[in-house]
Every structure is written in structure tokens, then in C-alpha cells.
Amino acid sequence: MTSNMNNNNMNKGGAWDRVAGKWKQLTGDVRAKWGDLTDDDLLQVNGEREKLAGKIQERYGIAKDEANRQIDDWAGKLKF
């Protein structure tokens, strides 16, 4: 059941597909939101939502649900 919830978050409004497709262009926005992420972190994430959530959890010491909430909030505000 957890994986279904993650899939729903990843594809919410198709926004994450657009984020993944424009990952290199969006890394500046990601660094502005989560400044503790390193360039190496962003290369490892490479547009994968689950990896981004994991890096945010690791760098900020927050729960997975909170990391996902922050990602949803950030991705929802992007203008494509």
C-alpha cells in the first residue's frame, strides 16, 4: 500500500514527470529550496522523486512524510 501512495504523490497532476524531464534546469530551484543539498546529491537524485526525498531526509533529519510534503509543496508551485 505504501508504494501506491508514493506513486500517487509522484504523479500528482503529472507534475513530477515534468520535473524529472527538466531536472537539470530545475537544480537551481532545488538548491534555493534545500540549500543543504550538494551538487553530488543533485546528480545522484537525477530527477527521481524518491531519491530526492531520501536526500532531504538525510540532510535535514526529517521524516519521510515531511520530506514528501515539502516536495509536493515545491513542485506544486513550479510554473511550466
URNOR-V779095 format. One record per residue. N is the residue number from 1. RES is the residue in one small letter. D_FIRST is the distance of its C-alpha to the first C-alpha in whole Angstrom. Layout:
# URNOR-V779095
<<N RES D_FIRST> <N RES D_FIRST>>
This chain:
# URNOR-V779095
<<1 m 0> <2 t 4> <3 s 5> <4 n 5> <5 m 7> <6 n 9> <7 n 10> <8 n 11> <9 n 13> <10 m 14> <11 n 16> <12 k 17> <13 g 20> <14 g 20> <15 a 22> <16 w 20> <17 d 22> <18 r 25> <19 v 24> <20 a 24> <21 g 27> <22 k 29> <23 w 28> <24 k 31> <25 q 33> <26 l 30> <27 t 31> <28 g 33> <29 d 31> <30 v 28> <31 r 31> <32 a 33> <33 k 29> <34 w 29> <35 g 32> <36 d 31> <37 l 29> <38 t 32> <39 d 33> <40 d 31> <41 d 28> <42 l 28> <43 l 29> <44 q 26> <45 v 24> <46 n 25> <47 g 23> <48 e 20> <49 r 18> <50 e 16> <51 k 19> <52 l 21> <53 a 18> <54 g 19> <55 k 23> <56 i 23> <57 q 21> <58 e 24> <59 r 27> <60 y 26> <61 g 25> <62 i 22> <63 a 18> <64 k 15> <65 d 15> <66 e 18> <67 a 19> <68 n 16> <69 r 18> <70 q 21> <71 i 20> <72 d 19> <73 d 22> <74 w 24> <75 a 23> <76 g 24> <77 k 27> <78 l 28> <79 k 31> <80 f 31>>
